[in-house]
Amino acid sequence: MKIVELMTVEQFKSAFPVMRQLRPMEEEEFLNLLQIMIPQGYRLLAVYEDDNSTEPVALAGFRQSTTLLNGRSIYIQDLVTAEGHRSKGYGTALIQHIENIARGNNCDYLWLTSGIHRNDAHHFYEDKGGFKRSSYTFRKYLK
């Protein structure tokens, strides 16, 4: 297993089929959003099964920020493992990798949000990731 931070358009394009399993959108929208998000601090990690693999099997997108609520923290915005590659430790490896980044940056918290219908994901975050349920997230659509 190899974890790599994606930096190029070609790498983002290779990651799109996996990200689309979590975030249904067209590739053009994905690439356009990354152009906005990356200058704002968004980072995208990919797991490859081995050194020879060219297609990622899992992704994690995150950003670091400082807030009154969480102090210095990293928010995992996107975490997905491709169908057919789940339960192989890739998600856990990504969380641990990001946790190491957070500890290295003297962060107080690592946090994420998850849809209320994603019970399997919630169990994974608690059992494998060491996360505790701490709040509800509310969202109001403006468009």
C-alpha positions in Angstrom: 0.0 0.0 0.0 1.2 3.5 -0.9 -0.3 6.8 0.2 0.4 9.8 -2.1 -0.8 13.4 -2.0 -2.3 14.2 -5.4 -1.0 17.4 -7.0 -1.6 17.3 -10.8 -4.6 17.4 -13.0 -3.7 14.0 -14.3 -3.7 12.6 -10.8 -7.0 14.3 -10.0 -8.6 12.8 -13.1 -7.4 9.3 -12.1 -9.0 9.8 -8.7 -12.3 11.0 -10.0 -14.0 7.5 -10.5 -13.4 6.8 -6.8 -14.5 10.3 -5.6 -17.6 10.0 -7.7 -18.7 7.0 -5.6 -19.0 9.5 -2.6 -19.7 12.8 -4.4 -21.9 12.2 -7.5 -20.8 14.9 -10.0 -19.3 15.3 -13.4 -15.5 15.3 -13.8 -15.4 18.9 -15.0 -17.2 20.1 -11.9 -14.8 18.1 -9.7 -11.8 19.6 -11.4 -13.3 23.1 -11.3 -14.0 22.8 -7.6 -10.5 21.5 -6.8 -9.1 24.7 -8.5 -11.0 26.7 -5.9 -10.5 24.5 -2.9 -6.7 23.8 -3.2 -5.7 27.4 -2.8 -7.9 27.5 0.3 -5.9 24.6 1.8 -7.7 21.5 0.6 -5.4 18.5 0.2 -6.3 15.2 -1.4 -4.6 11.9 -0.5 -4.8 8.7 -2.5 -4.1 5.1 -1.6 -2.6 2.8 -4.2 -2.5 -0.9 -3.7 1.2 -1.0 -4.4 4.1 0.9 -6.0 3.1 -0.2 -9.5 -0.6 0.8 -9.3 -1.7 3.8 -11.3 -5.4 3.9 -10.2 -6.2 4.9 -6.6 -8.4 2.6 -4.5 -9.2 5.1 -1.7 -9.2 8.9 -1.2 -9.2 11.4 1.6 -9.7 15.1 1.2 -9.0 17.4 4.2 -8.0 20.8 5.3 -6.5 22.4 8.4 -8.1 25.4 10.1 -8.3 27.1 13.4 -11.8 27.8 14.9 -13.1 28.8 18.3 -14.9 25.4 18.5 -12.0 23.1 17.7 -8.9 25.2 18.0 -6.3 24.1 15.5 -7.8 21.1 13.7 -8.0 19.0 10.6 -11.4 18.4 9.0 -11.7 15.3 6.8 -14.1 16.5 4.2 -14.1 13.4 1.9 -13.2 9.8 2.8 -14.0 7.0 0.3 -12.8 3.6 -0.6 -13.7 2.2 -4.0 -16.3 -0.6 -4.2 -14.6 -3.9 -4.3 -11.7 -2.6 -2.2 -13.4 -2.0 1.1 -12.5 -3.7 4.4 -8.9 -3.9 3.4 -7.6 -1.3 5.8 -7.3 1.6 3.3 -9.7 3.9 5.1 -8.0 3.3 8.4 -4.6 3.9 6.8 -5.8 7.3 5.4 -7.2 8.3 8.8 -3.9 7.4 10.5 -1.9 9.2 7.9 -4.0 12.4 8.4 -3.8 12.0 12.1 0.0 12.0 11.9 -0.2 15.2 9.8 -2.5 16.7 12.5 -0.2 15.7 15.3 2.8 17.1 13.4 1.0 20.4 13.0 0.1 20.5 16.7 -3.6 20.2 16.0 -6.1 19.7 18.9 -8.7 17.7 16.9 -9.3 15.6 13.9 -12.9 15.7 12.8 -15.4 14.8 10.1 -19.0 14.8 9.3 -21.1 12.0 7.9 -24.6 11.7 6.5 -27.1 10.4 9.0 -28.1 7.5 6.8 -24.5 6.1 6.6 -24.6 3.8 9.6 -21.9 1.5 8.3 -19.6 4.5 8.0 -20.4 5.7 11.5 -19.4 2.3 12.9 -16.2 2.4 10.9 -15.3 5.9 12.2 -16.0 4.8 15.8 -14.5 1.3 15.7 -11.5 1.8 13.4 -10.9 5.5 13.5 -11.3 6.2 17.2 -13.9 9.0 16.6 -16.6 9.9 19.0 -20.0 11.3 18.0 -20.0 14.8 19.3 -22.6 16.9 17.6 -25.2 17.2 14.8 -24.5 19.2 11.7 -27.3 21.4 10.3 -27.3 22.7 6.7 -29.6 25.1 5.0 -29.8 25.1 1.2 -29.6 28.5 -0.4 -30.0 27.6 -4.0 
